[in-house]
Amino acid sequence: MTDGHADMNASAANRANLESRFNALLDAALGVLAARESRMLTIEEWAGLARTVAECQGRRAAEYLTDDDLSDIADGRIDWDEAIDGPLPAIE
């Protein structure tokens, strides 16, 4: 016999997690749209969108970025966590 309250709490936590991920994705998409409207898109905005899409799909942000993007990031332009975001190319 399952605990009905535990199931409801888990379901509420799952909905809250899904809503949080959706809101992050929406915020990132709105930032990209605003940047495009201003005819400007920063690596921070691009990486932010890649991170939120990757999180929604259980992937890593690096999978959505070009080698040029990853090189810019490796130069220290933004904070990057290789364990979460994926590996960066070695800079020589």
N, C-alpha and C positions, 0 to 999 in steps of 0.2 A: 504494500500500500504506500502510495507516495504522499508526501506532505503537500497539500494544496497551497499553503502559504509559501513554501519554498519554491514551488513551480511559478507562482505569481511573481515572487521577488526576482527570480531568474529571468522571467519574461520581461519584467519592467526594466531590469538592468540591460538586457539585450536591446530593447527599444531605445533606451537612453544612449547606449553605445552607437547604435545605428544612426540615431538622430544627430549625435555629436559628429560622426564621420560625414554625414550628409551636409551638415552645416559647414564643416571645414572645407569640403569640396565646393560647396556653393560660394563660400567666401573667396576661395582661390580662383574660381571661374569668374566671379565678379571683378576681382582684381585684374585678371588678364583682359577682360572686356574693357575695363576702364583704361588700362594701359594701351590697348590697341586704339581706343578712341582718341587718346592723346598722342598716338603715333609713337609710343614708347613702351618698351617692355624690358624690364631689368632681369638679370640672372636670378635675383632673389624671387621675383614673381614667378618666373618660369620654373625654378626649382620648387617653389611652394606648391604650384599646381602638380608637378610631377610627384611630390611627396604625398599629397592628399589622394591623388588617383591611385598611386601605388598602395597606400594603406587600405583603400577600399577594395583593392583587388588582391591583397596579400602578397604584393611584390615589393621591389625596391625602387626607389626614385631613379637610381642610376640607369635602370632599364629603359627609361623614357627620355633620356637626355643624350645629346650627341657627344662625340668625343671632344669637340670644341667647348661645349658647355662644361663637361667634366674637367677639362684643362683649366678653364676659368675658375671653377670652384676649387681645384687643387692649388691654385695660386693664392688661396686664402680669402677670396672675395666674400664668401659666406661661411657660416658654421656648417660643418658636415660631420655626420656620425656614420662611419663606414659600416658599423655593425647593423645599423638600421637602414641607411640610405643606399648602401652598396659601395663597392670599391672605386677608388679614383685611380687614374693612370699615374704612373711614376713620372715625376718631373726631373729632367736632367739638366 
